[in-house]
Amino acid sequence: MIISPFTPLFFSPSTDKFGAKSKYVQLFARTDRIFVELILTAKEQEPIVYINNLLSNISTPVSLSSWKMNDDKILYFYNISLLPCGYYTVTVNGNTSEIFKVTDDECELSETSLIQYSMKDNKQRLDAVWWIDGMQYFFDFRVPGGFKDNGWTSVWIMSSS
């Protein structure tokens, strides 16, 4: 099984050979889409996935969608969104992600930027799928910081006639 490295959750051991261990807690807005992609061979069993609410200590099973990539590979996927504010992990076949936080606090979110990523087709990589049944999917990443505006300030002038 491959957990797509574009899935915005950190799993240990990392599938990213350049990843470094840290105590960074990822932050997501309630409306962000945490797109989880799992690629399995046709011989592997459907993965078992849970969303774990660390505050209530409740684990909720996830009903995955599937898409046959080719004769040998099947994609299982799910968009996590609209979770109540709190701290969570996701467990895939017993492998648990690092903790992430979901919030609707505008002060916290204003110090981050949401990046959505996709590709023009499914030909560039073997560890992620961007188009499923003719529909384009995006991975959402929320990162600390923003974009420098080079000292420009917007001024809006309203007039009444």
Rosetta constraint file for C-alpha pairs under 8 A:
AtomPair CA 1 CA 38 HARMONIC 6.71 0.50
AtomPair CA 1 CA 39 HARMONIC 5.64 0.50
AtomPair CA 1 CA 40 HARMONIC 4.64 0.50
AtomPair CA 1 CA 41 HARMONIC 7.09 0.50
AtomPair CA 1 CA 44 HARMONIC 7.70 0.50
AtomPair CA 2 CA 38 HARMONIC 5.61 0.50
AtomPair CA 2 CA 39 HARMONIC 5.01 0.50
AtomPair CA 2 CA 40 HARMONIC 6.50 0.50
AtomPair CA 2 CA 127 HARMONIC 6.95 0.50
AtomPair CA 3 CA 7 HARMONIC 7.20 0.50
AtomPair CA 3 CA 15 HARMONIC 7.50 0.50
AtomPair CA 3 CA 36 HARMONIC 7.77 0.50
AtomPair CA 3 CA 37 HARMONIC 6.08 0.50
AtomPair CA 3 CA 38 HARMONIC 4.70 0.50
AtomPair CA 3 CA 39 HARMONIC 6.54 0.50
AtomPair CA 3 CA 127 HARMONIC 7.82 0.50
AtomPair CA 4 CA 15 HARMONIC 7.99 0.50
AtomPair CA 4 CA 36 HARMONIC 7.54 0.50
AtomPair CA 4 CA 37 HARMONIC 5.51 0.50
AtomPair CA 4 CA 38 HARMONIC 6.08 0.50
AtomPair CA 4 CA 39 HARMONIC 7.26 0.50
AtomPair CA 4 CA 127 HARMONIC 5.36 0.50
AtomPair CA 4 CA 128 HARMONIC 5.46 0.50
AtomPair CA 5 CA 15 HARMONIC 6.12 0.50
AtomPair CA 5 CA 16 HARMONIC 6.48 0.50
AtomPair CA 5 CA 127 HARMONIC 7.14 0.50
AtomPair CA 5 CA 128 HARMONIC 7.57 0.50
AtomPair CA 6 CA 128 HARMONIC 6.97 0.50
AtomPair CA 6 CA 139 HARMONIC 6.65 0.50
AtomPair CA 7 CA 34 HARMONIC 7.31 0.50
AtomPair CA 7 CA 35 HARMONIC 5.92 0.50
AtomPair CA 7 CA 36 HARMONIC 5.15 0.50
AtomPair CA 7 CA 37 HARMONIC 6.31 0.50
AtomPair CA 7 CA 139 HARMONIC 6.72 0.50
AtomPair CA 8 CA 34 HARMONIC 6.47 0.50
AtomPair CA 8 CA 35 HARMONIC 7.14 0.50
AtomPair CA 8 CA 36 HARMONIC 7.62 0.50
AtomPair CA 8 CA 139 HARMONIC 7.06 0.50
AtomPair CA 8 CA 140 HARMONIC 6.85 0.50
AtomPair CA 8 CA 141 HARMONIC 5.85 0.50
AtomPair CA 9 CA 26 HARMONIC 7.88 0.50
AtomPair CA 9 CA 34 HARMONIC 7.82 0.50
AtomPair CA 9 CA 97 HARMONIC 6.41 0.50
AtomPair CA 9 CA 98 HARMONIC 7.10 0.50
AtomPair CA 9 CA 100 HARMONIC 7.78 0.50
AtomPair CA 10 CA 14 HARMONIC 6.71 0.50
AtomPair CA 10 CA 97 HARMONIC 5.44 0.50
AtomPair CA 10 CA 98 HARMONIC 5.47 0.50
AtomPair CA 11 CA 15 HARMONIC 7.54 0.50
AtomPair CA 11 CA 95 HARMONIC 7.24 0.50
AtomPair CA 11 CA 96 HARMONIC 6.40 0.50
AtomPair CA 11 CA 97 HARMONIC 4.31 0.50
AtomPair CA 11 CA 98 HARMONIC 6.08 0.50
AtomPair CA 12 CA 95 HARMONIC 7.46 0.50
AtomPair CA 12 CA 96 HARMONIC 7.41 0.50
AtomPair CA 12 CA 97 HARMONIC 6.68 0.50
AtomPair CA 12 CA 98 HARMONIC 7.52 0.50
AtomPair CA 14 CA 19 HARMONIC 6.44 0.50
AtomPair CA 25 CA 98 HARMONIC 7.57 0.50
AtomPair CA 25 CA 99 HARMONIC 5.94 0.50
AtomPair CA 25 CA 100 HARMONIC 5.23 0.50
AtomPair CA 25 CA 101 HARMONIC 6.69 0.50
AtomPair CA 26 CA 99 HARMONIC 7.17 0.50
AtomPair CA 26 CA 100 HARMONIC 4.66 0.50
AtomPair CA 26 CA 101 HARMONIC 6.04 0.50
AtomPair CA 26 CA 142 HARMONIC 7.70 0.50
AtomPair CA 26 CA 143 HARMONIC 7.97 0.50
AtomPair CA 27 CA 100 HARMONIC 5.95 0.50
AtomPair CA 27 CA 101 HARMONIC 4.86 0.50
AtomPair CA 27 CA 102 HARMONIC 5.99 0.50
AtomPair CA 27 CA 103 HARMONIC 7.39 0.50
AtomPair CA 27 CA 142 HARMONIC 6.62 0.50
AtomPair CA 27 CA 143 HARMONIC 7.76 0.50
AtomPair CA 28 CA 32 HARMONIC 6.15 0.50
AtomPair CA 28 CA 100 HARMONIC 7.54 0.50
AtomPair CA 28 CA 101 HARMONIC 6.14 0.50
AtomPair CA 28 CA 102 HARMONIC 4.86 0.50
AtomPair CA 28 CA 103 HARMONIC 6.37 0.50
AtomPair CA 28 CA 109 HARMONIC 7.96 0.50
AtomPair CA 28 CA 142 HARMONIC 6.20 0.50
AtomPair CA 29 CA 102 HARMONIC 5.54 0.50
AtomPair CA 29 CA 103 HARMONIC 5.13 0.50
AtomPair CA 29 CA 104 HARMONIC 5.67 0.50
AtomPair CA 29 CA 109 HARMONIC 6.99 0.50
AtomPair CA 30 CA 81 HARMONIC 6.24 0.50
AtomPair CA 30 CA 82 HARMONIC 4.71 0.50
AtomPair CA 30 CA 83 HARMONIC 5.87 0.50
AtomPair CA 30 CA 84 HARMONIC 7.01 0.50
AtomPair CA 30 CA 85 HARMONIC 6.96 0.50
AtomPair CA 30 CA 102 HARMONIC 5.78 0.50
AtomPair CA 30 CA 103 HARMONIC 5.83 0.50
AtomPair CA 30 CA 104 HARMONIC 6.00 0.50
AtomPair CA 31 CA 81 HARMONIC 5.87 0.50
AtomPair CA 31 CA 82 HARMONIC 5.48 0.50
AtomPair CA 32 CA 81 HARMONIC 6.00 0.50
AtomPair CA 32 CA 82 HARMONIC 7.60 0.50
AtomPair CA 32 CA 140 HARMONIC 6.69 0.50
AtomPair CA 33 CA 79 HARMONIC 5.68 0.50
AtomPair CA 33 CA 80 HARMONIC 5.63 0.50
AtomPair CA 33 CA 81 HARMONIC 5.04 0.50
AtomPair CA 33 CA 139 HARMONIC 7.41 0.50
AtomPair CA 33 CA 140 HARMONIC 5.97 0.50
AtomPair CA 34 CA 79 HARMONIC 5.47 0.50
AtomPair CA 34 CA 80 HARMONIC 4.83 0.50
AtomPair CA 34 CA 81 HARMONIC 6.40 0.50
AtomPair CA 34 CA 139 HARMONIC 6.99 0.50
AtomPair CA 34 CA 140 HARMONIC 6.21 0.50
AtomPair CA 34 CA 141 HARMONIC 7.99 0.50
AtomPair CA 35 CA 77 HARMONIC 7.23 0.50
AtomPair CA 35 CA 78 HARMONIC 5.88 0.50
AtomPair CA 35 CA 79 HARMONIC 4.46 0.50
AtomPair CA 35 CA 80 HARMONIC 6.29 0.50
AtomPair CA 35 CA 138 HARMONIC 7.51 0.50
AtomPair CA 35 CA 139 HARMONIC 5.69 0.50
AtomPair CA 35 CA 140 HARMONIC 7.11 0.50
AtomPair CA 36 CA 77 HARMONIC 5.46 0.50
AtomPair CA 36 CA 78 HARMONIC 5.32 0.50
AtomPair CA 36 CA 79 HARMONIC 6.28 0.50
AtomPair CA 36 CA 80 HARMONIC 7.64 0.50
AtomPair CA 37 CA 75 HARMONIC 6.85 0.50
AtomPair CA 37 CA 76 HARMONIC 5.91 0.50
AtomPair CA 37 CA 77 HARMONIC 4.55 0.50
AtomPair CA 37 CA 78 HARMONIC 6.87 0.50
AtomPair CA 37 CA 128 HARMONIC 7.15 0.50
AtomPair CA 37 CA 129 HARMONIC 7.86 0.50
AtomPair CA 38 CA 75 HARMONIC 5.78 0.50
AtomPair CA 38 CA 76 HARMONIC 5.08 0.50
AtomPair CA 38 CA 77 HARMONIC 6.18 0.50
AtomPair CA 39 CA 73 HARMONIC 6.69 0.50
AtomPair CA 39 CA 74 HARMONIC 5.84 0.50
AtomPair CA 39 CA 75 HARMONIC 4.64 0.50
AtomPair CA 39 CA 76 HARMONIC 6.31 0.50
AtomPair CA 39 CA 127 HARMONIC 7.31 0.50
AtomPair CA 39 CA 128 HARMONIC 7.94 0.50
AtomPair CA 40 CA 44 HARMONIC 6.09 0.50
AtomPair CA 40 CA 46 HARMONIC 7.98 0.50
AtomPair CA 40 CA 73 HARMONIC 5.64 0.50
AtomPair CA 40 CA 74 HARMONIC 5.36 0.50
AtomPair CA 40 CA 75 HARMONIC 6.43 0.50
AtomPair CA 40 CA 76 HARMONIC 7.77 0.50
AtomPair CA 41 CA 72 HARMONIC 5.45 0.50
AtomPair CA 41 CA 73 HARMONIC 4.50 0.50
AtomPair CA 41 CA 74 HARMONIC 6.14 0.50
AtomPair CA 42 CA 71 HARMONIC 7.34 0.50
AtomPair CA 42 CA 72 HARMONIC 5.11 0.50
AtomPair CA 42 CA 73 HARMONIC 5.44 0.50
AtomPair CA 42 CA 74 HARMONIC 6.20 0.50
AtomPair CA 46 CA 76 HARMONIC 7.82 0.50
AtomPair CA 47 CA 76 HARMONIC 7.89 0.50
AtomPair CA 47 CA 92 HARMONIC 6.63 0.50
AtomPair CA 47 CA 93 HARMONIC 5.89 0.50
AtomPair CA 48 CA 61 HARMONIC 7.66 0.50
AtomPair CA 48 CA 62 HARMONIC 7.68 0.50
AtomPair CA 48 CA 91 HARMONIC 7.93 0.50
AtomPair CA 48 CA 92 HARMONIC 5.78 0.50
AtomPair CA 48 CA 93 HARMONIC 5.16 0.50
AtomPair CA 49 CA 61 HARMONIC 5.92 0.50
AtomPair CA 49 CA 62 HARMONIC 5.46 0.50
AtomPair CA 49 CA 63 HARMONIC 7.87 0.50
AtomPair CA 49 CA 90 HARMONIC 7.07 0.50
AtomPair CA 49 CA 91 HARMONIC 5.46 0.50
AtomPair CA 49 CA 92 HARMONIC 4.56 0.50
AtomPair CA 49 CA 93 HARMONIC 6.40 0.50
AtomPair CA 50 CA 59 HARMONIC 5.92 0.50
AtomPair CA 50 CA 60 HARMONIC 5.29 0.50
AtomPair CA 50 CA 61 HARMONIC 4.38 0.50
AtomPair CA 50 CA 62 HARMONIC 5.55 0.50
AtomPair CA 50 CA 90 HARMONIC 5.66 0.50
AtomPair CA 50 CA 91 HARMONIC 5.12 0.50
AtomPair CA 50 CA 92 HARMONIC 6.77 0.50
AtomPair CA 51 CA 59 HARMONIC 5.56 0.50
AtomPair CA 51 CA 60 HARMONIC 5.21 0.50
AtomPair CA 51 CA 61 HARMONIC 6.48 0.50
AtomPair CA 51 CA 62 HARMONIC 6.99 0.50
AtomPair CA 51 CA 88 HARMONIC 6.97 0.50
AtomPair CA 51 CA 89 HARMONIC 6.13 0.50
AtomPair CA 51 CA 90 HARMONIC 4.64 0.50
AtomPair CA 51 CA 91 HARMONIC 6.55 0.50
AtomPair CA 52 CA 57 HARMONIC 6.93 0.50
AtomPair CA 52 CA 58 HARMONIC 5.91 0.50
AtomPair CA 52 CA 59 HARMONIC 4.27 0.50
AtomPair CA 52 CA 60 HARMONIC 6.38 0.50
AtomPair CA 52 CA 88 HARMONIC 5.39 0.50
AtomPair CA 52 CA 89 HARMONIC 5.16 0.50
AtomPair CA 52 CA 90 HARMONIC 5.86 0.50
AtomPair CA 52 CA 91 HARMONIC 7.42 0.50
AtomPair CA 53 CA 57 HARMONIC 5.50 0.50
AtomPair CA 53 CA 58 HARMONIC 5.36 0.50
AtomPair CA 53 CA 59 HARMONIC 6.20 0.50
AtomPair CA 53 CA 86 HARMONIC 7.29 0.50
AtomPair CA 53 CA 87 HARMONIC 6.19 0.50
AtomPair CA 53 CA 88 HARMONIC 4.77 0.50
AtomPair CA 53 CA 89 HARMONIC 6.94 0.50
AtomPair CA 54 CA 58 HARMONIC 7.15 0.50
AtomPair CA 54 CA 86 HARMONIC 7.59 0.50
AtomPair CA 54 CA 87 HARMONIC 5.52 0.50
AtomPair CA 54 CA 88 HARMONIC 5.39 0.50
AtomPair CA 54 CA 89 HARMONIC 7.38 0.50
AtomPair CA 55 CA 86 HARMONIC 6.69 0.50
AtomPair CA 55 CA 87 HARMONIC 6.48 0.50
AtomPair CA 62 CA 78 HARMONIC 7.91 0.50
AtomPair CA 63 CA 78 HARMONIC 7.79 0.50
AtomPair CA 64 CA 76 HARMONIC 5.98 0.50
AtomPair CA 64 CA 77 HARMONIC 5.60 0.50
AtomPair CA 64 CA 78 HARMONIC 5.55 0.50
AtomPair CA 65 CA 76 HARMONIC 5.58 0.50
AtomPair CA 65 CA 77 HARMONIC 5.37 0.50
AtomPair CA 65 CA 78 HARMONIC 6.36 0.50
AtomPair CA 66 CA 74 HARMONIC 6.81 0.50
AtomPair CA 66 CA 75 HARMONIC 5.46 0.50
AtomPair CA 66 CA 76 HARMONIC 4.39 0.50
AtomPair CA 66 CA 77 HARMONIC 6.30 0.50
AtomPair CA 67 CA 74 HARMONIC 5.80 0.50
AtomPair CA 67 CA 75 HARMONIC 5.13 0.50
AtomPair CA 67 CA 76 HARMONIC 6.58 0.50
AtomPair CA 67 CA 132 HARMONIC 7.17 0.50
AtomPair CA 68 CA 73 HARMONIC 6.40 0.50
AtomPair CA 68 CA 74 HARMONIC 4.53 0.50
AtomPair CA 68 CA 75 HARMONIC 6.21 0.50
AtomPair CA 69 CA 73 HARMONIC 5.41 0.50
AtomPair CA 69 CA 74 HARMONIC 5.37 0.50
AtomPair CA 69 CA 75 HARMONIC 6.45 0.50
AtomPair CA 70 CA 74 HARMONIC 7.14 0.50
AtomPair CA 75 CA 129 HARMONIC 7.94 0.50
AtomPair CA 83 CA 102 HARMONIC 7.02 0.50
AtomPair CA 84 CA 102 HARMONIC 7.12 0.50
AtomPair CA 84 CA 103 HARMONIC 7.74 0.50
AtomPair CA 85 CA 101 HARMONIC 7.44 0.50
AtomPair CA 85 CA 102 HARMONIC 4.90 0.50
AtomPair CA 85 CA 103 HARMONIC 4.72 0.50
AtomPair CA 85 CA 104 HARMONIC 6.79 0.50
AtomPair CA 86 CA 101 HARMONIC 5.73 0.50
AtomPair CA 86 CA 102 HARMONIC 5.36 0.50
AtomPair CA 86 CA 103 HARMONIC 6.66 0.50
AtomPair CA 87 CA 99 HARMONIC 6.64 0.50
AtomPair CA 87 CA 100 HARMONIC 5.74 0.50
AtomPair CA 87 CA 101 HARMONIC 4.51 0.50
AtomPair CA 87 CA 102 HARMONIC 6.36 0.50
AtomPair CA 88 CA 99 HARMONIC 5.60 0.50
AtomPair CA 88 CA 100 HARMONIC 5.40 0.50
AtomPair CA 88 CA 101 HARMONIC 6.26 0.50
AtomPair CA 88 CA 102 HARMONIC 7.74 0.50
AtomPair CA 89 CA 96 HARMONIC 6.52 0.50
AtomPair CA 89 CA 97 HARMONIC 5.40 0.50
AtomPair CA 89 CA 98 HARMONIC 6.12 0.50
AtomPair CA 89 CA 99 HARMONIC 5.01 0.50
AtomPair CA 89 CA 100 HARMONIC 6.31 0.50
AtomPair CA 90 CA 96 HARMONIC 5.63 0.50
AtomPair CA 90 CA 97 HARMONIC 5.32 0.50
AtomPair CA 90 CA 98 HARMONIC 7.98 0.50
AtomPair CA 91 CA 95 HARMONIC 5.33 0.50
AtomPair CA 91 CA 96 HARMONIC 4.16 0.50
AtomPair CA 91 CA 97 HARMONIC 6.25 0.50
AtomPair CA 92 CA 96 HARMONIC 6.36 0.50
AtomPair CA 103 CA 109 HARMONIC 7.87 0.50
AtomPair CA 104 CA 109 HARMONIC 7.48 0.50
AtomPair CA 105 CA 109 HARMONIC 6.29 0.50
AtomPair CA 106 CA 110 HARMONIC 5.77 0.50
AtomPair CA 107 CA 111 HARMONIC 7.04 0.50
AtomPair CA 108 CA 112 HARMONIC 7.44 0.50
AtomPair CA 109 CA 113 HARMONIC 7.80 0.50
AtomPair CA 111 CA 144 HARMONIC 6.06 0.50
AtomPair CA 111 CA 145 HARMONIC 5.45 0.50
AtomPair CA 111 CA 146 HARMONIC 6.94 0.50
AtomPair CA 112 CA 142 HARMONIC 6.35 0.50
AtomPair CA 112 CA 143 HARMONIC 5.34 0.50
AtomPair CA 112 CA 144 HARMONIC 4.28 0.50
AtomPair CA 112 CA 145 HARMONIC 4.83 0.50
AtomPair CA 112 CA 146 HARMONIC 6.06 0.50
AtomPair CA 113 CA 142 HARMONIC 5.54 0.50
AtomPair CA 113 CA 143 HARMONIC 5.42 0.50
AtomPair CA 113 CA 144 HARMONIC 6.40 0.50
AtomPair CA 113 CA 145 HARMONIC 6.21 0.50
AtomPair CA 113 CA 146 HARMONIC 5.48 0.50
AtomPair CA 114 CA 140 HARMONIC 6.71 0.50
AtomPair CA 114 CA 141 HARMONIC 5.76 0.50
AtomPair CA 114 CA 142 HARMONIC 4.43 0.50
AtomPair CA 114 CA 143 HARMONIC 6.56 0.50
AtomPair CA 115 CA 140 HARMONIC 5.71 0.50
AtomPair CA 115 CA 141 HARMONIC 5.08 0.50
AtomPair CA 115 CA 142 HARMONIC 6.11 0.50
AtomPair CA 115 CA 143 HARMONIC 7.68 0.50
AtomPair CA 116 CA 138 HARMONIC 5.88 0.50
AtomPair CA 116 CA 139 HARMONIC 5.51 0.50
AtomPair CA 116 CA 140 HARMONIC 4.52 0.50
AtomPair CA 116 CA 141 HARMONIC 6.29 0.50
AtomPair CA 117 CA 138 HARMONIC 5.26 0.50
AtomPair CA 117 CA 139 HARMONIC 5.13 0.50
AtomPair CA 117 CA 140 HARMONIC 6.52 0.50
AtomPair CA 117 CA 141 HARMONIC 7.96 0.50
AtomPair CA 118 CA 130 HARMONIC 5.92 0.50
AtomPair CA 118 CA 136 HARMONIC 7.70 0.50
AtomPair CA 118 CA 137 HARMONIC 6.62 0.50
AtomPair CA 118 CA 138 HARMONIC 4.95 0.50
AtomPair CA 118 CA 139 HARMONIC 6.55 0.50
AtomPair CA 119 CA 124 HARMONIC 7.94 0.50
AtomPair CA 119 CA 130 HARMONIC 6.06 0.50
AtomPair CA 120 CA 130 HARMONIC 7.63 0.50
AtomPair CA 121 CA 130 HARMONIC 6.33 0.50
AtomPair CA 121 CA 131 HARMONIC 6.31 0.50
AtomPair CA 122 CA 126 HARMONIC 7.97 0.50
AtomPair CA 122 CA 128 HARMONIC 7.69 0.50
AtomPair CA 122 CA 129 HARMONIC 5.67 0.50
AtomPair CA 122 CA 130 HARMONIC 5.83 0.50
AtomPair CA 122 CA 131 HARMONIC 6.40 0.50
AtomPair CA 125 CA 129 HARMONIC 7.88 0.50
AtomPair CA 130 CA 136 HARMONIC 5.76 0.50
AtomPair CA 130 CA 137 HARMONIC 5.20 0.50
AtomPair CA 130 CA 138 HARMONIC 6.86 0.50
AtomPair CA 131 CA 135 HARMONIC 5.32 0.50
AtomPair CA 131 CA 136 HARMONIC 4.47 0.50
AtomPair CA 131 CA 137 HARMONIC 5.98 0.50
AtomPair CA 132 CA 136 HARMONIC 6.56 0.50
AtomPair CA 132 CA 137 HARMONIC 7.39 0.50
AtomPair CA 149 CA 153 HARMONIC 7.93 0.50
